[in-house]
Each structure stands twice: as structure tokens, then as C-alpha cells.
């Protein structure tokens, strides 16, 4: 019985398709930018409230 010839190439079971990789990067980018926009919006809201409270005059 003959043994089958084997190639000396490593088997890469962790192969990821390019479109899957781009989808993963895009979803990370969306998550990251969404967090930054939310923090910025909270900053603006808190700034308005604090300035309003600071300059509020009691009538």
C-alpha cells in the first residue's frame, strides 16, 4: 500500500474571507464612532445644564 504524498504547506483553519474581515472592521468602526458621538452629546447636554445653572438669576 502506497502512502499519499503530503504537501509541506501549513493548513490554515483560521482563514477569514475578505468580505467577512471588512464587515468585522466596519461593525467595530460603527460601534466606536457611536460611542464617541454619544459621549460628545452628553458633554454638550451637561455643559448647557451647568452653564444654565451657573448663570441662572433668581427673579
HUPE-V699047 format. One record per backbone hydrogen bond with DSSP energy under -0.5 kcal/mol. NH is the residue of the N-H (numbers start at 0). CO is the residue of the C=O. If there is no record, write none. Layout:
# HUPE-V699047
NH_CO / NH_CO
This chain:
# HUPE-V699047
11_9 / 12_10 / 14_11 / 20_16 / 21_17 / 22_18 / 23_19 / 24_20 / 25_21 / 26_22 / 27_23 / 28_24 / 29_25 / 30_26 / 31_27 / 32_28 / 33_29 / 34_30 / 35_31 / 36_32 / 37_33 / 38_34 / 39_35 / 40_36 / 41_37 / 42_38 / 43_39 / 44_40 / 45_41 / 46_42 / 47_43 / 48_44 / 49_45 / 50_46 / 51_47 / 52_48 / 53_49 / 54_50 / 58_56
